Amino acid sequence: MTTSTITAPVLVAHRPRLVSRALACVLLAEFGALSFDLIFMDMESAEMDAFATIQAIRDREKAEGGHVPIIAMTEHPTSADRELCLAQGTDGYSATPVSQEEIETFLLAIASSEPAQLWRRPVLWDRAKALGRLEGDEKLLREVVGIFLEGKPKTLAQMEQALIEKTPKVLELAAHGLKSELAYLGVLEACDTARQLEEMGKKEELGHAKVLVARLRIQLSQVDGIMRQI
């Protein structure tokens, strides 16, 4: 996969080409977000309401299916702003200018050895299995899913902090708890990623953990969009 830069608001991972903000807006409106492999969104753009654009993209995905990763970019990063962007539907957050290392991390996170890209494949949530475990109680399923969605950001934050502080045991425990939840809910693809992170923490091998945490965040973002529709 090669990368190309579009002057904010978006950067796409496809073939190299440079376009203006205005053309990027036209492309999004005309062809939809799924025409892009990866979007880097300038959250401070004066020419586009970034949050409104993200919401429009996510709404279109609900109607048409699919999920394109969106990485929020800002010149003035803060932890509060980061949490706001993630809560509003982005899959990652980065200060500008984005480093080559960060771009590679995002690309590795969404890359797949299979022909179909990770975010184009159907999200593997076995809703029927989760419902069966709850004896068909739809109301209880909504409550369980709500608890999971509410706690998910905290768990991901714990994992990311564990990588920053180089505390593999914290990563292991957070990944183990999340793995159990995902297995119970029938979210198998993300469950496998959490299992790999748990093993990395247990073996104290964090070399590739950053990529897997980024991948897990994207996978859970996909699941989030589907679960919130029940």
C-alpha positions in Angstrom: 0.0 0.0 0.0 1.3 3.4 -0.8 0.4 6.7 0.8 -0.5 10.1 -0.6 -1.0 13.4 1.0 -4.1 15.6 0.6 -3.7 19.0 2.2 -6.0 18.9 5.2 -8.7 17.9 5.9 -7.8 14.5 4.5 -4.9 12.2 3.8 -5.7 9.0 1.9 -3.7 5.8 1.6 -3.9 4.9 -2.1 -1.8 6.3 -5.0 0.3 9.4 -4.6 -1.6 12.6 -5.5 -1.9 16.0 -3.9 -5.3 17.8 -3.9 -6.8 20.8 -2.3 -9.2 21.0 0.6 -12.0 22.0 -1.7 -11.4 18.9 -4.0 -11.2 16.7 -0.9 -14.6 17.9 0.2 -16.1 17.3 -3.3 -14.6 13.8 -3.3 -16.2 13.0 0.0 -19.6 14.3 -0.9 -19.6 12.8 -4.4 -18.1 9.3 -3.8 -18.4 8.8 -0.1 -15.8 8.0 2.5 -15.4 4.4 1.3 -13.7 5.8 -1.8 -10.7 6.3 0.5 -8.6 3.8 2.3 -7.6 6.0 5.2 -8.6 9.6 6.1 -6.4 12.0 8.2 -8.8 14.7 9.3 -7.6 18.2 10.1 -9.7 19.0 13.2 -8.7 22.7 13.0 -9.6 23.3 9.3 -11.3 26.6 8.7 -12.8 25.3 5.5 -14.6 22.3 6.9 -16.5 21.4 10.1 -14.4 18.4 11.0 -16.9 16.9 13.6 -19.9 17.4 11.2 -17.9 15.7 8.4 -17.0 12.7 10.6 -20.6 12.4 11.7 -21.8 12.5 8.1 -19.3 9.8 7.1 -20.3 7.6 10.0 -24.0 8.1 9.2 -23.4 7.1 5.6 -21.5 4.0 6.7 -24.5 3.0 8.8 -26.7 3.2 5.7 -24.3 1.7 3.2 -22.0 -0.5 5.3 -18.3 -0.5 5.6 -15.9 1.5 7.8 -13.0 3.7 6.8 -10.5 4.6 9.5 -10.3 8.3 10.4 -7.3 9.8 12.2 -7.8 13.1 13.8 -4.9 15.6 13.4 -4.3 18.8 15.4 -1.5 21.3 16.0 -2.5 21.6 19.7 -2.9 18.1 21.0 -4.3 17.6 24.5 -5.6 14.5 26.3 -9.1 16.0 26.6 -9.2 16.8 22.9 -8.0 13.3 22.1 -10.8 11.7 24.1 -13.3 14.0 22.5 -12.2 13.1 19.0 -12.2 9.4 19.7 -15.7 9.7 21.3 -16.9 11.5 18.1 -15.9 8.6 15.9 -12.3 8.9 15.0 -10.0 5.8 15.1 -6.8 7.5 16.1 -5.4 10.9 17.1 -2.1 12.5 16.1 -0.3 15.8 16.4 0.7 17.6 13.2 2.9 17.3 11.4 2.4 13.5 11.4 5.7 11.6 11.6 6.6 8.9 9.1 6.7 6.4 12.1 3.1 7.3 13.0 1.9 6.9 9.4 3.5 3.5 9.3 1.9 2.5 12.5 -1.6 3.4 11.3 -1.0 1.7 8.0 0.3 -1.5 9.7 -2.7 -1.4 12.0 -5.2 -1.5 9.1 -3.1 -3.7 6.8 -4.2 -7.3 6.2 -2.6 -10.3 4.6 -5.9 -11.1 3.0 -7.0 -9.5 -0.3 -9.8 -7.6 1.3 -8.8 -4.8 3.6 -9.6 -5.0 7.3 -12.2 -2.2 7.3 -14.0 -3.4 4.2 -14.7 -6.9 5.6 -18.0 -7.4 7.4 -17.6 -6.8 11.2 -17.6 -10.2 12.9 -20.1 -9.8 15.8 -22.0 -12.9 16.4 -25.1 -11.2 17.9 -27.1 -14.4 17.9 -24.5 -16.2 20.1 -24.4 -13.3 22.6 -28.2 -13.3 22.7 -28.2 -17.0 23.2 -26.0 -16.7 26.2 -28.5 -14.3 27.7 -31.4 -16.7 27.0 -32.8 -14.5 24.3 -33.3 -11.5 26.5 -33.0 -8.5 24.2 -33.3 -5.9 27.0 -30.5 -7.6 28.9 -28.4 -7.7 25.7 -28.7 -4.0 25.3 -27.7 -3.5 28.9 -24.6 -5.7 28.6 -23.6 -4.1 25.3 -24.1 -0.6 26.9 -21.8 -1.6 29.8 -19.2 -2.9 27.3 -19.3 0.3 25.2 -19.1 2.5 28.2 -16.0 0.7 29.6 -14.2 0.2 26.2 -12.5 3.7 26.1 -11.0 3.3 29.5 -9.6 -0.2 28.7 -8.0 1.1 25.5 -6.6 4.0 27.4 -5.0 1.6 29.9 -3.4 -0.3 27.1 -2.0 2.8 25.5 -0.7 4.1 28.8 0.9 0.7 29.5 2.9 1.1 26.3 4.0 4.6 27.1 5.1 3.6 30.6 6.4 0.2 29.5 4.3 -1.8 32.0 3.6 -5.2 30.3 1.6 -6.5 33.3 -0.9 -3.7 33.0 -1.2 -4.5 29.2 -1.6 -8.2 30.0 -4.4 -7.6 32.5 -6.3 -5.0 30.4 -6.1 -7.2 27.3 -7.2 -10.3 29.3 -10.3 -8.5 30.6 -11.2 -7.2 27.2 -10.6 -10.6 25.6 -13.1 -12.2 28.0 -15.7 -9.6 27.2 -15.3 -9.9 23.5 -15.4 -13.7 23.6 -18.6 -13.5 25.6 -20.2 -11.1 23.1 -19.0 -13.0 20.1 -16.7 -10.3 18.7 -14.1 -12.8 17.4 -11.7 -10.8 15.3 -11.1 -8.2 18.0 -11.0 -10.9 20.6 -8.1 -12.5 18.8 -6.2 -9.2 18.7 -6.8 -8.8 22.4 -5.5 -12.3 22.9 -2.3 -11.5 21.1 -1.8 -8.4 23.2 -2.3 -10.4 26.4 0.4 -12.8 25.2 2.8 -9.9 24.5 2.2 -8.5 27.9 2.7 -11.9 29.5 6.0 -12.5 27.6 7.0 -8.8 28.2 7.5 -8.4 24.4 6.0 -5.0 23.5 7.9 -4.5 20.2 4.8 -4.7 18.0 2.2 -4.0 20.6 1.6 -0.4 19.4 0.5 -1.6 16.0 -1.9 -4.2 17.6 -3.4 -1.6 19.9 -4.1 0.7 17.0 -5.6 -2.2 15.1 -7.7 -3.2 18.1 -9.0 0.4 18.3 -10.1 0.3 14.7 -11.8 -3.1 15.1 -13.7 -1.9 18.1 -14.7 1.2 16.3 -16.3 -1.0 13.7 -18.1 -3.0 16.4 -19.2 0.1 18.2 -21.1 1.4 15.1 -23.0 -1.8 14.8 -23.7 -2.3 18.5 -25.2 1.1 18.9 -27.9 0.2 16.4 -29.5 -2.5 18.6 
